[in-house]
Amino acid sequence: MKKTGAIGRITLNRPEVMNAIDDTLPVELAAAVAEADADPAVHVMVLSGKGRAFCAGYDLTYYAEGNGNGQATQEMPWDPIQDYRFMWTNTQHFMSLWRAVKPVICKVQGFAVAGGSDIALCADLTIMADDALIGYMPARVWGCPTTAMWVYRLGAERAKRMLFTGDKITGREAAEMGLVLEAVHADALDDRVEALAARMASVPVNQLAMQKLVINQAIEQTGLMQTQRLATIFDGITRHSPEGIHFKERAEAVGWKQAVDERDQGTWDWTRNEELPRGNR
């Protein structure tokens, strides 16, 4: 965490892989949030990603094409509690943004997709470049968004529209839909975030904290934690269902980039683990 006046700055710093999530990124994120939240000089945090993307999701070279630390996909029979502990811990690290007493602005350029969208949507305010993309493509196979923030930001019908398709949408579309606060031209993104952060930083910390706690409490009273627990359990099931196992086998055979393309384009039958006939696509 770095400081500029009353603004604490947290940066995801794996630009060579578009800040993809590995075992350490969630831990380091939560630690940086805790540091900023405990610093009396910090009034507001700005979360960003170094390089051309905010976050491209979980590092599939590590977790899908290989087997990472062995917790993303286990040998059968799988241990659901081991899986739950792993993913729940990551979810709580992402939720440090939500639980922090001080407000967090997330700045998104390039991509905030899959697990990267989980991180971005846990922030209090998210501002995107209008040409940046956000979506949860693993909803098609091998994932369920564990933070469940789609429904809390969008409502049921629009959340279903996104998670029934796994589509990516632009920052402009996300702002129009109400998923994020606003979208601006990529060249204006830094200035817009800085202006908003500076405006918020002029408010006393206790005022900011009280407003955030009241608003978050209204959401939490609807059962946010219970929803997240269910989503985390389902996320593990999606990776160990027949379709999930087939996706991992395909990623191991042809590489995750091709497997992801087949998933996103809808050209592969994950139930039968074979290419779909052209007439059925």
Secondary structure, DSSP 8 states (H G I E B T S, - for coil): -EEETTEEEEEE--GGGTT-B-SSHHHHHHHHHHHHHH-TT--EEEEEESSS-SB--B-HIIIIIS-TTS-SS--SS--HHHHHHHHHHHHHHHTHHHHSSS-EEEEE-SEEETHHHHHHHHSSEEEEETT-EEE-GGGGSS---TT-HHHHHH-HHHHHHHHTTT-EEEHHHHHHHTSSSEEE-GGGHHHHHHHHHHHHHTS-HHHHHHHHHHHHHHHHTTTHHHHHHHHHHHHHHHHHSHHHHHHHHHHHHH-HHHHHHHHHHT-EETTTTEE--GGG-
